[in-house]
Each structure stands twice: as structure tokens, then as C-alpha cells.
Amino acid sequence: MSSDLQFSWSLTGSGWATYRIADGESEQKCSPSYCTNALADLLVGVAGLYGPDAPRRFSFDLEPPEVRWVLNSRGTAVEMGIYRFPDMSKSFDLPDDKGELLWRSVQSRSAIGHVVMEAAQDVLQLHGEDGYLKKWVQHPFPVAELGELRHLHLERDACDLPHELSPSE
């Protein structure tokens, strides 16, 4: 498993965001739109890794392409795959292998939980809830989803990385 996982999420315009994920060997960048509640879906998908071992899937709308994240957990190891489909409205029922594999990595659940949580906290700190809604337009900042991921990560992972305090702490 690689341990150089990096993740960032930034609001780039009205209803648009850009994320970057890298593992020291390769990276993937994408710009989802507000047609899906992308940041909330990401947080819920990663929080799902703390439940039973089962694939977690969530998609981002690129208007019209779809980028689908598939997280397969085996204990605390997670195989991450990011796939691209040409049209989100036509790819909903397609199996993952029908998409173009854009990025794959195996990471610890702790590393994924940490970088995604930190990226979401950075967005909240930079924009605040009101600023986020103003830029993202369709959906409020996913406060509850971030809180749940933070709780699960701090409770169940032996993470040696520093943790910023959330605004409520």
C-alpha cells in the first residue's frame, strides 16, 4: 500500500469544483458539477468504508460525462478505482469495467479517511457554510456527513497524522 496519498477539493466557480487525488505514482483530476451533491456523496462513500466490507460507489456529474469512484475494502485496505463514462444519463446501470479506468490505487482506510476529511474541513474553513452554498448553489455544505466521517476516522483508525479541530471542538 502506498502511503503518499494526497487529496484536495476546491470550489472553482458557480456550481463547479475540482478535486485532485494522487498517490506518489499517479494522479487524477476532475471537475464535478453541482448536478450531484458531490462533496456529500464523497464523504458518505468514504464513511461507508467503516462498515461491512462491500464495494462503495458514488458518481460525479461532469455534464454530461460521469466519473464513478469504486472503493473495495478488505479490512483496513482499500482498492480505489476511478472510472469515466461518456454520458451520466446513459451509464447509471453499466458495470464499472465498461468505463475507462482513470486511476487506481490501494490505500489504507485511515489514509483515505484522513485526506478526505481534511480536504472537506479546508473547504469549510475557507468558505464557511454560507460561502459554500453561494458558490455551490444547489446544495448546502455537508456538515453532518463531515462530522460522521470525522467521528469514524478518529474512533476507529490509528492515525498518526495531526488532526485539526473542527469548529465545534
Backbone as a ProteinNet text record, in pm:
[ID]
protein_1_A
[PRIMARY]
MSSDLQFSWSLTGSGWATYRIADGESEQKCSPSYCTNALADLLVGVAGLYGPDAPRRFSFDLEPPEVRWVLNSRGTAVEMGIYRFPDMSKSFDLPDDKGELLWRSVQSRSAIGHVVMEAAQDVLQLHGEDGYLKKWVQHPFPVAELGELRHLHLERDACDLPHELSPSE
[TERTIARY]
84.1	0	87.5	50.3	119.9	77.5	165.8	129.3	142.2	156.2	172.7	42.7	-69	-197.5	-218.2	-259.6	-294.4	-430.9	-509	-640.5	-673.7	-728.2	-775.4	-908.8	-986.9	-1118	-1129.1	-1160.9	-1176.4	-1296.2	-1363.9	-1474.1	-1412.8	-1447.3	-1379.2	-1468.7	-1594.8	-1687.4	-1826.5	-1922.6	-2059.6	-2106.8	-2117.3	-2163.4	-2057.3	-1931.5	-1822.7	-1715.3	-1657.1	-1546.7	-1438.5	-1319.6	-1211.4	-1150.4	-1132.4	-1058.4	-932.8	-836.1	-711.3	-678.7	-653	-610.9	-482	-384.4	-253.8	-198.3	-116.3	-58.8	93	159.5	304.2	347.6	258.8	289.4	208	84.7	-2	-105.6	-173.9	-278.1	-396.6	-508.3	-628.4	-694.8	-738.2	-805.3	-937.2	-1036	-1166.4	-1244.1	-1343.3	-1424.4	-1572.9	-1624.8	-1767.4	-1852.6	-1977.4	-2071.9	-2169.6	-2250.2	-2348	-2471.4	-2472.3	-2585.8	-2596.5	-2486.8	-2490.8	-2437.1	-2470.5	-2419.5	-2282	-2187	-2060.3	-1980.9	-1960.6	-1879.9	-1950.6	-2080.3	-2155.4	-2146.3	-2159.7	-2151.3	-2013.4	-1910	-1774.3	-1760.5	-1806	-1795	-1873.4	-1992.7	-2074.6	-2007.1	-1953.7	-1886.3	-1765.5	-1684.6	-1566.3	-1608.4	-1708.4	-1757.4	-1809.1	-1861.5	-1910.4	-1801.6	-1675.1	-1564.3	-1551.3	-1615.8	-1609.8	-1718.1	-1797.1	-1899.9	-1852.4	-1945.9	-1908.9	-1829.7	-1740.4	-1662.2	-1755.3	-1771	-1852.9	-1809	-1823.4	-1786.1	-1873.4	-1811.3	-1881.4	-1867.2	-1977.9	-1976.4	-2047.4	-1990.2	-2057	-2004.7	-2087.6	-2054.8	-2063.2	-1984.5	-1987.9	-2030.5	-2115.1	-2163.7	-2069.3	-2017.7	-1930.7	-2004	-2131	-2217.7	-2162.4	-2173.9	-2253	-2174.7	-2040.7	-1974.9	-1998.1	-1976.1	-1981.2	-1841.2	-1802.2	-1683.4	-1732.5	-1703.7	-1751.4	-1633.1	-1644.5	-1545.6	-1596	-1507.6	-1539.4	-1434.6	-1480.6	-1392.4	-1423	-1326.9	-1341.7	-1256.3	-1320.4	-1244.7	-1229.2	-1112.7	-1081.1	-1016.5	-1099	-1047.1	-1013.6	-889.2	-849.5	-775.9	-760	-700.9	-814.4	-794.7	-898.7	-838.6	-899	-862.7	-954.5	-894.9	-970.8	-959.9	-1073.1	-1074.1	-1163.5	-1117.6	-1197.8	-1217.3	-1344.4	-1380.6	-1456	-1437.5	-1508.1	-1601.4	-1723.2	-1822.4	-1863	-1891.6	-1916.2	-2041.6	-2144.4	-2270.4	-2338.2	-2345.7	-2402.1	-2545.9	-2622.2	-2762.6	-2776.4	-2669.9	-2676.7	-2590.6	-2512.5	-2417.4	-2457.4	-2570.2	-2609.7	-2605.7	-2656.5	-2664.2	-2545.3	-2449.9	-2334.8	-2239.6	-2182.7	-2082.4	-1956.8	-1882.6	-1763.7	-1667	-1647	-1546.6	-1585	-1704.3	-1743.6	-1695.1	-1648.4	-1593.2	-1443.4	-1387.8	-1242.9	-1179.6	-1086.4	-1017.6	-922.3	-947.1	-863.5	-752.8	-781.3	-686	-716.4	-611.6	-629.1	-517.5	-551.1	-452.8	-505.4	-415.9	-453	-398.5	-487.2	-453.7	-513.2	-465.4	-528.6	-655.5	-751.8	-874.6	-840.8	-744.7	-704.3	-655.4	-571.6	-518.4	-630.2	-722.5	-833.4	-923.2	-961.8	-1046.9	-983.7	-854.6	-785	-780.6	-735.4	-719	-851.9	-954.8	-1086.3	-1145.9	-1134.4	-1183.5	-1112.8	-980.8	-903.8	-939.5	-958.2	-993.4	-1128.9	-1226.4	-1359.2	-1352.5	-1274.8	-1258.9	-1193.1	-1097.3	-1033.8	-1135.3	-1225.1	-1329	-1419.7	-1460.2	-1547.4	-1476.9	-1351.4	-1276.6	-1259.7	-1235.2	-1213.5	-1341.3	-1452.5	-1575.8	-1682.9	-1680	-1790.5	-1913.9	-2014.3	-2135.6	-2207	-2218	-2286.9	-2211.6	-2080.3	-1999.6	-2001.7	-2002.1	-2009.3	-2139.8	-2251.8	-2381.5	-2387.4	-2330	-2329.6	-2253.5	-2141.7	-2061.5	-2114.3	-2160.8	-2203.9	-2348.4	-2427.2	-2561.4	-2668.9	-2658.9	-2766.1	-2775	-2662.7	-2659.3	-2580.3	-2626.6	-2550.2	-2426	-2334.5	-2216.2	-2259.6	-2201.2	-2241.8	-2182.6	-2233.5	-2183.2	-2198.6	-2317.1	-2341.5	-2253.4	-2236.8	-2155.3	-2008.5	-1959	-1821.9	-1807	-1903.8	-1898.7	-1896.2	-1974	-1977.3	-1843.2	-1786.6	-1656.6	-1549.9	-1551	-1453	-1463.9	-1586.6	-1610.1	-1556.4	-1591.5	-1548.4	-1396.9	-1337.4	-1192.3	-1119	-1158.8	-1090.1	-1114.7	-1232	-1266.3	-1204.2	-1195.9	-1160.9	-1025.7	-960.3	-830.6	-719.1	-611.4	-490.8	-409.9	-455	-394.8	-293.9	-169.9	-62.9	-49.7	-130.6	-121.8	-188.6	-146.3	-211.7	-354.7	-440.6	-580.9	-618.4	-674	-725.9	-854.5	-880.6	-1007	-1116.1	-1233.2	-1346.7	-1396.8	-1475.6	-1522.7	-1601.1	-1662.1	-1741.8	-1658.3	-1527.5	-1446	-1369.3
-119.1	0	123.9	216.9	344.4	427.5	513.1	598.3	746.2	778.6	917.2	977.5	936.5	981.5	1130.1	1200.3	1341.9	1361.1	1452.3	1481.3	1627.1	1693.4	1830.5	1847.5	1941	1974.3	2125.9	2186.1	2331.5	2370.1	2473.8	2529.8	2622.8	2600.8	2673.8	2769.7	2768.5	2857.9	2829.8	2897.9	2878.7	2739.3	2649.6	2514.7	2418.7	2454.4	2367	2353.1	2235.2	2208.1	2134.6	2130.6	2049.5	1970.6	1841.1	1761.6	1709.1	1678.6	1615.6	1507.6	1386.6	1277.6	1221.4	1196.8	1147	1053.4	958.2	861.7	849.5	945.8	939.3	874.7	799	736.1	796.8	832.8	890.3	979.6	1056.3	1144.3	1146.8	1193	1209.9	1338.8	1417.7	1545	1545.6	1608	1613	1733.9	1775.6	1891.7	1857.4	1808.1	1776.9	1903.6	1888.3	1999.1	1974.5	2075.4	2069.5	1986.8	1921.8	1835.4	1716	1682	1586.2	1658.1	1608.3	1666.8	1603.9	1639.8	1569	1555.3	1663.2	1654.6	1568.9	1582.7	1498.4	1351.8	1323.5	1185.6	1126.1	1205.5	1161.2	1127.3	1216.8	1195	1071.9	1052.9	935.9	808.4	812.6	695.7	654.4	750.5	719.3	673.6	735.3	691.7	548	508.8	371.9	266.7	308.1	214.2	163	228.6	188.5	87.5	48.2	-53.5	-187.2	-275.9	-407.6	-394.8	-491.3	-490.8	-512	-409.8	-415.5	-299.2	-314	-200.4	-78.6	37.3	165.1	236.6	282.8	351.7	485.1	585.5	714.1	780.3	866.5	927	1077.9	1139.7	1284.2	1313.6	1413.6	1454.5	1560.6	1534.3	1630.7	1702	1674.7	1737.4	1727.7	1619.7	1500.7	1381	1374.8	1252	1224.3	1098.9	1053.8	1009.6	1044.7	987.2	908.7	779.4	688.7	641.6	661	609.4	475.5	376.8	245.7	214.8	195.2	167	26.8	-63.6	-201.8	-219.7	-243.7	-258.5	-404.5	-432.9	-564.1	-537	-529.3	-488.5	-340.8	-308.4	-167	-128.7	-222.7	-190.5	-163.2	-63.5	-23	-9.7	-81	-61.3	45.5	151.6	263.5	259.6	272.2	283.1	398.4	478.1	589.1	564.8	560.8	528	643.8	660.2	765.2	698.6	750.7	708.8	831.6	814.6	931.3	1011.5	946.7	1018	964	1046.4	1002.8	953.8	1014.3	974.2	834.9	783.9	652.2	547.6	585.4	490.9	439.8	483.9	450.5	300.1	218.9	74.6	-2	66.1	-2.5	-51.5	-171	-217.8	-131.3	-132.2	-47.4	-71	-196.8	-226.4	-178.8	-126	-66	79	132.7	267.4	263.8	379.2	392.4	410.6	322.3	334.4	453.7	553.7	674.7	666	596.8	595.7	477.8	416	305.3	313.4	281	280.7	193.7	138.3	67.2	148.9	182	269.3	213.2	261.8	225.6	309.2	250.9	324.9	451.9	442	556.4	671.4	641.4	746.3	811.7	730.9	785.7	871.9	817.1	893.3	1024.8	1021.5	1142.1	1249.4	1214.4	1317.8	1373.4	1290	1339.1	1429.5	1388.5	1470.7	1606.5	1605	1730	1821.7	1764.8	1846.1	1912.9	1837.1	1894.8	2003	1978.5	2080.8	2206.4	2191.1	2307	2389.7	2321.6	2391.7	2469	2404.4	2470.7	2589.3	2573.3	2682.3	2800.2	2771.2	2877.5	2953.5	2880.9	2943.4	2962.8	2882.9	2883.2	2821.5	2794.9	2732.8	2824.3	2952.6	3045.9	3064.8	3079.3	3096.8	2973.8	2856.3	2731.1	2726	2752.6	2748	2851.3	2966.2	3070.1	3023.2	2954.8	2907.1	2776	2684	2552.3	2556.2	2649.7	2684.8	2582.6	2459.5	2362	2295.5	2283.8	2204	2276.3	2267.9	2327.2	2244	2302	2227.9	2105.5	1989	1865.7	1853.5	1933.2	1937.3	1802.2	1743.7	1615.5	1504.9	1502.7	1399.5	1412.8	1535.6	1558.1	1516.5	1550.9	1512.3	1362.1	1289.9	1144	1083.7	1130.3	1078.8	1109.5	1229.9	1267.9	1176.8	1153.1	1067.1	925.9	868.1	731.3	722.1	818.8	818	827.1	919.4	937.3	819.4	758.8	648.5	515.4	490.6	356	342.6	453.4	445.1	483.9	414.6	451.5	544.2	667.1	763.9	848.3	845.8	921.5	1063.5	1099.1	1232.9	1335.3	1460.7	1563.6	1587.2	1620.7	1646.4	1786.3	1863.6	1995.5	1976.3	2066.9	2063.3	2116.4	2054.8	2106.1	2230.8	2315.5	2439.2	2416.4	2297.9	2273.1	2221.7	2199.5	2145	2253.7
0	0	0	-82.5	-85.6	34.9	81.9	195.6	162.3	35.2	-7.6	-59.7	-4.9	-56.6	-30.2	-134.4	-125.6	-189.8	-132	-188	-161.2	-261	-242	-312.5	-261	-317.9	-314	-426.9	-427.7	-512.7	-468	-545.4	-649.2	-776	-883	-958.8	-931.6	-999.2	-948.4	-1000.8	-957.6	-998.8	-899.3	-924.8	-976.3	-963	-1009.2	-902	-896.6	-804.9	-883.4	-827.9	-883.6	-770.2	-793.6	-696.8	-763.3	-679.5	-723.7	-622.4	-672.8	-587.4	-646.7	-560.2	-604.8	-498.7	-544	-450.6	-459.9	-518.1	-532	-661.8	-725.7	-853.6	-967.3	-939.4	-1041.6	-973.9	-1056	-1003.6	-1098.3	-1045.2	-1124.4	-1079.5	-1176.4	-1150.4	-1225.6	-1165.1	-1229.1	-1177.3	-1254	-1215.4	-1216.3	-1102.1	-1093.7	-1082.4	-1124.6	-1114.8	-1000.9	-976.3	-869.1	-904.1	-1020.1	-1055.5	-961.7	-896.5	-786.8	-664	-548.9	-424.3	-398.8	-482.9	-497.2	-366.6	-294.6	-172.6	-67.3	-54.6	39	-2	-131	-178.9	-150.2	-167.7	-136.9	11.7	98.2	242.6	287.2	234.3	268.4	217.5	96.3	40.7	121.9	163.5	243.6	383.5	442.2	573.8	566.7	451.7	434	446.6	430.4	446	588.5	683.2	823.5	858	758.2	777.5	724.4	693.5	640.2	509.7	486.3	362.8	244.1	164.4	43.9	-44.1	-173.6	-259.4	-231.3	-230.1	-216	-349.5	-403.6	-532.2	-518.7	-581.4	-593.5	-719.6	-775.9	-904.6	-897.8	-982.8	-1000.6	-1144.4	-1159.4	-1290.9	-1346.8	-1466.1	-1533.7	-1646.2	-1661.3	-1761.2	-1902.8	-1972.4	-1943.1	-1890.7	-1899.2	-1851.8	-1703.2	-1667.4	-1529.1	-1488.8	-1367.3	-1306	-1186.1	-1186.3	-1081.3	-997.7	-867.1	-772.2	-720.9	-717.2	-663.2	-556.6	-433.8	-320.7	-270.7	-287	-240.2	-116.7	-3.7	120.3	157.1	210	265.4	399.9	503	633.1	627.5	655.2	653.1	525.2	430.8	299.7	201.6	116.6	22.8	-116.9	-211.8	-351.6	-408.5	-459.4	-514	-666.2	-733.2	-878.3	-919.7	-1014.2	-1065.8	-1215.2	-1256.9	-1393.8	-1457.3	-1587.3	-1662.7	-1764	-1770	-1867.1	-1947.9	-2077.3	-2162.7	-2130.3	-2074.3	-2052.1	-1927.2	-1825.3	-1697	-1711.4	-1800.5	-1815.1	-1875.8	-1939.4	-2003.2	-1933.7	-1833.5	-1774.9	-1637.2	-1585.6	-1449.3	-1422	-1513.6	-1492.6	-1549.1	-1607.2	-1666.5	-1558.5	-1576.3	-1480.5	-1486.9	-1378.1	-1368.6	-1483.7	-1522.5	-1624.9	-1764.6	-1780.8	-1908.9	-1918.8	-1808.3	-1809.1	-1832	-1860.8	-1878.2	-1740.4	-1704.9	-1576.9	-1583.8	-1498.6	-1496.6	-1392	-1281.4	-1170.2	-1080.3	-1030.2	-936.1	-833.1	-708.9	-601.6	-488.3	-410.5	-287.9	-171.8	-79.2	32.7	160.8	271.6	398.5	415.4	482.7	514.2	591.4	680.8	761.3	673.8	574.5	486.4	406.7	353.9	275.4	364	478.1	569.4	609.2	636.6	681.1	572.6	452	348.7	301.2	294.8	251.8	359.2	485.4	596.2	598.4	587.3	589.8	472.7	354.1	237.6	256.5	309.1	333.3	440.9	546.6	651.2	594.7	503.4	440.9	362.3	290.6	213.8	308.9	418	515.5	579.3	614.9	676.9	580.4	454.9	355.6	322.6	304.2	255.1	361.1	468.2	562.6	497.8	577.4	522.7	424.2	455.7	366.9	235.6	244.7	124.6	35.5	98.3	22.4	-56.7	9.8	-57.8	-170	-147.7	-251.4	-375.8	-356.1	-469.7	-528	-442.9	-490.3	-539.3	-492.3	-538.4	-500.9	-545.3	-530.8	-393.6	-323.3	-201.2	-92.7	33.4	143.2	173.7	250.9	291.4	372.3	346.1	414.1	555.1	647	784	853.5	845.1	913.5	856.7	725.8	661.5	701.1	708.5	753.4	899	982.4	1124	1142.3	1062.9	1072.7	1031.2	920.1	877.8	982.1	1034	1136.3	1258.3	1303.7	1419.4	1394.1	1279.9	1248.5	1235	1168	1148.3	1282.4	1366.8	1494.9	1590.6	1581.9	1671.3	1628.4	1498.5	1451.2	1382.2	1351.5	1284.2	1379.6	1370.4	1445.6	1355.2	1345	1253.5	1329.4	1282	1346.9	1294.3	1194.2	1136.1	1227.7	1219.9	1302.8	1255.4	1348	1317.8	1364.3	1272.4	1308.4	1386.8	1476.5	1548.8	1459.4	1466.6	1390.7	1463.4	1394.3	1457.7	1586.2	1604.3	1724.3	1841.5	1821.1	1929.1	2002.5
[MASK]
+++++++++++++++++++++++++++++++++++++++++++++++++++++++++++++++++++++++++++++++++++++++++++++++++++++++++++++++++++++++++++++++++++++++++++++++++++++++++++++++++++++++++

